[in-house]
């Protein structure tokens, strides 16, 4: 997959079959669009192109409303789109100036003049241009004028619920990992760097790796204990992860720490990746460390049941 940092960097190819959007999550609904993109490109001897944006438009248009967190970092999004088999990925910097393009200018200047598209494949609810003024009907009309075709993908459903990035974010915010993973089609993942903690876990027989997430906008699931798989030093391990303020220790700051099973290595400053499989329980306060240790033993048993099922 070729990656272009901005529309200006894109080198025109023959028979462009394009889709556009933020593609946060690259979830099951996105995959339907991508599969249709690939199928049509193969049919006409074309190449698939995804036009996406970063930062997320909401971060640019509503900077004072800074509570939006994304399912994927931009690096995760690149990796997922490459795995999906896309030929070309354009990551265009979203700006207020770009947001002011009318729907007509977006089609004429971007889709036609810069990208020279043959076919546009879009989701059922796609809107574009200034104030989201453009609709599927407009695209069909523009297509007839500028000689490109438009294919619309209907809402895709998982257990009769329309898939959307917003619904996945809400599932994660409430700790509903099973639902989020089903919508995504893969386990929700976070990546970061192992940093030094206060080593209380080591004292009670459950040493943890404290994880620092570098991207402030990455969505962290609800506080609680999770069954996870951990990738570090190019090896995969089972483990249980806690997100929270550690009320037993009167913690004030949210931490992310993972107890990696059958593991005893120094991994400070190493990259670490965690896949979420199930939320075991919510965060609890214990009166003493003995009670916490007893609960962690039960958590480990439950985690192993989940991961080995």
N, C-alpha and C positions, 0 to 999 in steps of 0.2 A: 504494500500500500504506500502510495506517495502522499506526503503531508505537505500542505502549503500554509504558511502563516500569513494569511490575508488573500483577498481576491486578486490583488495585483500580481501575486506570485504564480497564479495558476497558468499553466501552459495548455492552450486549447488542444483538445483531442477530438476524434471523430465520433459522432453519434453519442453525445453526452446524455445519459439517463440519470437524472438528478432528483434528490430529495433534500429538503432543508428543514432545520429545526434545532432545538437545543439538545435533544437526544440524551437528556439526563437519565442515567440508569441503563440505557440501551436494553430496555426490557422486552418482554414477550411481544407487546404491541409494536414496538419499534422493529423487532425482528421480522414481523409480517411485512412491513413496508420494505425493509432491506431485501427480503427474499423476492418480493415482487420486482424490486429494482434490478436485482441480478438476473431474474428470469427474463425480463424484457430486454435487458442489455444483451443477453446471449441470443435472443431471438433476432435482434436487428444488427448484431455484430458491433455493439457499442461498448462503452465503458461506464462503470458506475461511479458517481460522484456524490459525496455528502457534503453539503454546506452547513456548517454549524457555527456557533458563536461563543465567544468567551471574552469578557465575563458574561454571566447570565444577564439577559436584558433587565430583569427586575433589580439586580444589584446596581445597574447604571441609572435606571430611570427613577428608582426610589431608594437612594443611598441612605436616607434617614431611617428607612425600615430595614434594618440590618439583620433581621432574624431568619432570612432564607438560608437554608443549608442544603447542599447538593448531595445526591446519591453518589455521584462519581467525582473524583478530581479530574482535571483535564487529561492527565497522563493515563488514568484508568479508562477514560472514554476513548482515547486513542487506541489502547490495547484491545478493548472490546470490539470496536469497529473494524480493526484489522482482523481479529479472529472471525468476525462475521463475513469477511471476504470482500470488503469494499476495495475498489481500485484506487480511488483518489479521495482524500479528505482535505477540505478547505476549512481552516479555523480562522474565522474573520473576527477581528477585535470589534466588539459591539460598543458603540458610542452614542451619545445623544444626537450627534449630527446624522449618523446612520439611521437612527430611529425616525428621523423626520422625512426620510424618503417616502414619497407617495407610492401607492400600490402600482401605478403606471410606471413610475421611474424605476421601481425595483425590478419590474419585469423587463422593461426596455433596456435599462443601463446595465443591470446585473445579469439577469437570466439570458437575455438575447445577445447583447453586445459583448459582454465579458466572457460568458460561459458558453454561448452558442448552443443552447440545449436543444436536444431532439425531443425528449420526453421528460415531463415532470410527474413524479409519483408523490402523492401527499396523503396525509391522514384525513379522516372524516371531518375533523374540526379545525382544519388549518385556516388561519387568518394571517395576513401579512400587510406590510406597508404601514405608513403613519397611522397611529391609533388603531391598528389592526383593522383597517378599513376594507382590505381586500378579502374576497371570499372565493370559494370554489367556482361559483358562477362567473365571477370576474376573470378568474384564470382561464376558464373555457373560452370566454370572449377574447381575451388577449391572445390565447393560443391560435385562434382562427386568424387573427390579424398578423401575428408574427411567425406563424408556421411552426408551432410545436404542439404536441399532444399532451393532454393532462389525464392522469389516471388517479382516481380517488379510492382509498382503502377504507372500508367501513369499520366501525368500532369493533375491536376484538374483545372477547370476553373470557375471563377465567372465573369459573363457578358463577356465571351470570353477572359478574361485576366488571364493568369496563375498566381496562387497565389504563392507568395514567401514572406519571411520575409523582403527581401530588398524592395519590392514594398510597403509593409505595412509601413516600416520605412520612405520611401519617401513620402507616403501619410501624415503621421503624421508631418513630417518636413515642409510640405506645408500647414498644417492646414486642410487637407481634411479628416475630422473625419468620415464622412458618408462612404467614400470608405474604410478607415481603418477598421471601425467596421464591414463592410460587409465581408471583407476578413477574419477578426479575428473570426467572429461568436459571438462576445460578445463586450460590450463597452470597449474601451481603458481605462485603470485605472492607476492612480498614488496613492501612499501612502506615508505618511510622518508624521512629527510632527508639531504641531501648535507652532509657535514662536511669540514673540512680535514684532509688527510693529510700525509705527509712528502715527497710529490711525487717519489719515486724513479722511479715509472713514467714521468713526464714526461721524466726524464733519459735514458731508454733508448727513447724514442719510443712509449711506450704509456701515456699519461696516464690516470689512473683517477679516478672519482668514488667517494669513500668514503661508504658508506651506514650511517646510524645507524637502527636499528629501535627505535621508541618503546615497543612493547609487549613486555615481558620474556617473555611466555608464547608468543610467535610462534615456531613451529618453523623452525629454520634447517637446510637440507639438509646432508649430509656435506661435509667439506672437499674442495675440488677446483676444477677449472675447468669452467665451464658455458657452453653456447651459450644466449644469452638475447635477448629483445627488451625494449627500454627505453622507457618513456614519461616524458617530461619536457617541461615547457613546452607541454603539449598536443600534442606531436609524438611519433611512434614511430620508434625507431632500432634497428638491430641492434647486438649487442655480445657481449663475452665477460666473464664474471664469475668472480672468484676468491673462494672462502671458505677461510680458513685463518689460520695464524700466521706466514706468510711466512718459512719456515725459511732461505731464502737470505740474508735480512736479519737473522737471529737474532731474529725477532719472538717475543714472549711472549704477546701478546693476540690473540684471534681478530678478524679484520677481514673486512668484506664490501666489495669494491671492483670496479667495473665499468669496463671500457674500452669506450666508446661509439664505434662506427665513424663516420667522416666527421662528426665533431662537435668543435667548438672554441669552447665558450661557458663563461662563468663561471656556475656553477649552485650555488655555495655557499648553503646554507640553503634551497634549493628542494626541493619535494616530488618524489620519484622513485618509479617503480613498475617492477618487473622481473618478466618472465615467463620461467620456466625451460623449456627444450626438450630438452636432452640434456647429460649429463655427459661432457665431453671427456676428462678424465684426472684422476687423483688428484693431490694436492699433492706437489711434489717439492722437494728441496734442490739447488741448483746451486752449484758452487764459485766462480763468478764471474758478474757481471752480463752479460757477453757471451754466456755459455751460456744464461742466462735469456732474453735478448732473442731468441736463435735459436729457443728452444722456443716463445716467445710468437708468433713469426711463423708457426710450424707450427700452433699452436693457432688462430690467426685463420683460416688456410686451412681447417682442419677445421670451425670454427664456421660459416663462410660456406657450406660444403658442406651442413651440417645445416640451416641456416636457409633456404637457397635450394632445398632439395630439393622 
